[in-house]
């Protein structure tokens, strides 16, 4: 990351973005649940036009946090 805390260009090139449908399938929840997580700020996403893309690492971070809260 650079001095402002944002990823460098080469780090962005390595980010894998998932669609809301792919996240829903991965988490075995509905697309509406994913949209709720995005809108509440619990799941990081980037808006591209009228749709959202979720960085794969954000899904893993969310799930790690969910496991630690449930334990």
Secondary structure by P-SEA (a helix, b strand, c coil): ccccccccaaaaaabbbbcaaaaaaaacccaaaaaaaaaaccbbbbbcccbbbbcaaaaaaaaaaaaaaac
